[in-house]
């Protein structure tokens, strides 16, 4: 499976300025690149609406059962202190963490199996410079999450956006797509939009 570099996440943020969330410590995030989903008392949740795409099979064909999604989470001071304290406790590098603001993650979502895999976590400062990179093998079953779970809502919004824009995702994915598969995607997208009202009109790209 092919993955794009997480460096694009930080570079994209630097080009714009937009504030949408309630966590006081969070820096500004561009809404035209990142779709804000929700804010808790501790965390703001975004996904990259310009880079979300399908996966790619080893033979170069597009895997429409798999989503590749860069996400961004920014934290308030309490969450920041908690993350820094845990790193200190575990003897991890703290250089630059006096300016730590959040993380970017690369997710793989298996749609038929309803599973989310966290592939990589980047720790970011207020200039969106990466302070540390950690690989991850975390896997989350969507069926095991409570309906009230913030993670459940977050992933649901990502999947909803993807199903509304299957042709856009296919066009931006660097892989081969047969005409018959594209026609099926177009029909599935039309049916989904007809049956599901968007949270925001701009969700239908």
C-alpha positions as CSV (number, residue, x, y, z in Angstrom):
1,X,0.0,0.0,0.0
2,X,1.2,3.5,-0.9
3,X,1.3,6.4,1.6
4,X,2.1,10.1,1.0
5,X,4.5,11.9,3.3
6,X,3.1,13.5,6.5
7,X,5.4,16.5,5.8
8,X,2.7,17.8,3.4
9,X,0.3,18.2,6.4
10,X,2.6,20.7,8.1
11,X,3.5,22.4,4.9
12,X,-0.1,22.9,3.9
13,X,-0.9,24.4,7.3
14,X,1.8,27.0,7.0
15,X,0.3,28.5,3.9
16,X,-3.0,29.5,5.5
17,X,-4.6,30.9,8.6
18,X,-8.0,29.9,10.0
19,X,-9.3,29.3,13.6
20,X,-12.3,27.1,14.1
21,X,-11.9,25.3,17.5
22,X,-12.4,26.0,21.1
23,X,-9.2,24.6,22.7
24,X,-7.3,27.7,23.8
25,X,-3.8,26.4,23.2
26,X,-4.6,25.3,19.6
27,X,-2.9,27.3,16.8
28,X,-4.8,28.3,13.7
29,X,-5.7,25.6,11.2
30,X,-6.9,26.2,7.5
31,X,-10.5,25.1,7.0
32,X,-10.1,24.9,3.2
33,X,-7.5,22.1,3.8
34,X,-8.6,20.6,7.1
35,X,-12.2,19.7,7.8
36,X,-13.0,20.4,11.4
37,X,-15.2,17.7,12.9
38,X,-15.4,18.4,16.6
39,X,-13.8,19.8,19.7
40,X,-13.8,18.3,23.2
41,X,-12.5,20.1,26.3
42,X,-9.0,18.8,25.5
43,X,-8.7,18.1,21.8
44,X,-9.7,19.6,18.4
45,X,-10.2,16.9,15.6
46,X,-9.6,17.5,11.9
47,X,-9.0,15.5,8.8
48,X,-7.3,16.6,5.6
49,X,-10.0,16.9,3.0
50,X,-7.5,17.6,0.2
51,X,-5.4,14.5,0.7
52,X,-7.9,11.8,1.8
53,X,-7.7,9.1,-0.9
54,X,-8.2,5.4,-1.6
55,X,-5.5,2.8,-1.0
56,X,-3.6,1.1,-3.9
57,X,-3.1,-2.6,-4.4
58,X,0.3,-4.0,-5.1
59,X,-0.6,-4.4,-8.8
60,X,-1.2,-0.6,-9.0
61,X,-5.0,-0.7,-9.1
62,X,-7.1,1.5,-6.7
63,X,-8.4,-0.3,-3.6
64,X,-11.8,1.3,-3.1
65,X,-12.3,-0.7,0.1
66,X,-9.5,1.3,1.8
67,X,-9.2,4.9,2.8
68,X,-5.9,6.7,3.5
69,X,-6.5,9.7,5.7
70,X,-4.1,12.3,7.2
71,X,-5.6,13.7,10.4
72,X,-4.7,16.5,12.8
73,X,-5.4,16.8,16.5
74,X,-4.5,19.9,18.5
75,X,-4.6,20.0,22.3
76,X,-5.3,22.3,25.2
77,X,-2.7,22.9,28.0
78,X,-3.9,20.1,30.2
79,X,-3.5,17.5,27.4
80,X,-0.2,19.0,26.3
81,X,1.2,18.7,29.9
82,X,-0.1,15.1,30.1
83,X,1.6,14.1,26.8
84,X,4.9,15.8,27.9
85,X,4.7,14.2,31.3
86,X,4.3,10.7,29.9
87,X,7.2,11.2,27.5
88,X,9.4,12.4,30.4
89,X,8.3,9.4,32.5
90,X,9.2,7.0,29.6
91,X,12.6,8.7,29.1
92,X,11.7,10.0,25.6
93,X,13.3,13.0,23.9
94,X,11.7,16.3,25.0
95,X,13.7,18.7,22.8
96,X,11.2,21.3,21.5
97,X,8.3,20.0,23.5
98,X,8.1,23.3,25.4
99,X,6.2,24.4,22.2
100,X,4.2,21.2,21.6
101,X,0.7,21.7,20.3
102,X,-0.7,18.5,18.9
103,X,-0.2,15.5,16.6
104,X,-0.7,14.5,13.0
105,X,-1.6,10.9,12.2
106,X,-1.9,8.8,9.1
107,X,-4.9,6.5,9.3
108,X,-5.9,3.5,7.1
109,X,-9.6,2.7,7.3
110,X,-10.7,-0.7,6.1
111,X,-14.3,-0.1,5.1
112,X,-15.6,-3.7,4.8
113,X,-14.0,-4.8,8.1
114,X,-14.8,-1.5,9.8
115,X,-11.3,-1.1,11.2
116,X,-9.0,1.9,11.6
117,X,-5.3,1.5,11.7
118,X,-3.0,4.3,13.0
119,X,0.2,4.0,11.0
120,X,2.3,6.9,12.2
121,X,2.1,9.7,14.7
122,X,4.0,13.0,14.3
123,X,4.3,15.3,17.3
124,X,4.1,19.0,16.2
125,X,5.1,22.4,17.6
126,X,3.3,25.7,17.0
127,X,5.1,26.2,13.6
128,X,4.0,22.8,12.5
129,X,7.5,21.4,12.7
130,X,7.8,17.8,13.5
131,X,9.4,17.2,17.0
132,X,9.2,13.4,17.0
133,X,7.9,10.6,14.8
134,X,6.6,7.4,16.2
135,X,5.3,4.3,14.2
136,X,2.2,2.8,15.5
137,X,0.4,-0.6,15.2
138,X,-2.8,0.6,16.9
139,X,-5.9,-0.9,15.4
140,X,-9.5,0.2,16.3
141,X,-12.6,-1.7,15.6
142,X,-15.4,0.7,14.8
143,X,-18.0,-1.8,16.0
144,X,-16.4,-1.8,19.5
145,X,-16.8,2.0,19.9
146,X,-19.7,3.5,21.8
147,X,-22.0,5.7,19.7
148,X,-21.1,8.5,22.1
149,X,-17.4,8.0,21.6
150,X,-15.6,11.0,20.2
151,X,-13.4,8.7,18.1
152,X,-16.6,7.0,16.7
153,X,-18.0,10.4,15.6
154,X,-14.6,11.4,14.1
155,X,-14.3,8.3,12.0
156,X,-17.9,8.4,11.0
157,X,-17.5,11.9,9.6
158,X,-14.4,10.9,7.7
159,X,-16.2,7.9,6.1
160,X,-19.2,10.0,5.4
161,X,-17.0,12.6,3.5
162,X,-15.3,9.8,1.6
163,X,-18.6,8.2,0.5
164,X,-19.9,11.5,-0.7
165,X,-16.8,12.1,-2.8
166,X,-15.8,8.7,-4.1
167,X,-15.0,10.1,-7.6
168,X,-12.8,12.9,-6.2
169,X,-10.9,10.4,-4.1
170,X,-10.5,8.1,-7.1
171,X,-9.1,10.9,-9.2
172,X,-6.6,12.0,-6.6
173,X,-5.4,8.4,-5.9
174,X,-2.3,7.5,-7.8
175,X,-3.5,4.1,-9.2
176,X,-5.4,2.5,-12.0
177,X,-9.2,2.4,-12.1
178,X,-11.2,0.4,-14.7
179,X,-14.1,2.2,-16.3
180,X,-16.6,-0.4,-14.9
181,X,-15.3,0.3,-11.4
182,X,-15.6,4.0,-11.9
183,X,-19.1,3.7,-13.0
184,X,-20.0,1.7,-9.9
185,X,-18.4,4.4,-7.7
186,X,-20.4,7.1,-9.5
187,X,-23.6,5.2,-8.9
188,X,-22.8,4.4,-5.3
189,X,-21.9,8.1,-4.7
190,X,-25.1,9.3,-6.2
191,X,-27.2,6.9,-4.1
192,X,-25.4,7.8,-0.9
193,X,-25.9,11.5,-1.5
194,X,-29.6,10.9,-2.2
195,X,-30.1,9.0,1.0
196,X,-27.8,11.1,3.4
197,X,-28.1,14.8,3.9
198,X,-24.6,16.4,4.3
199,X,-23.6,18.0,7.6
200,X,-22.4,20.9,5.5
201,X,-23.2,21.6,1.8
202,X,-19.5,21.9,1.1
203,X,-19.1,18.2,2.0
204,X,-20.3,17.3,-1.5
205,X,-17.3,18.3,-3.5
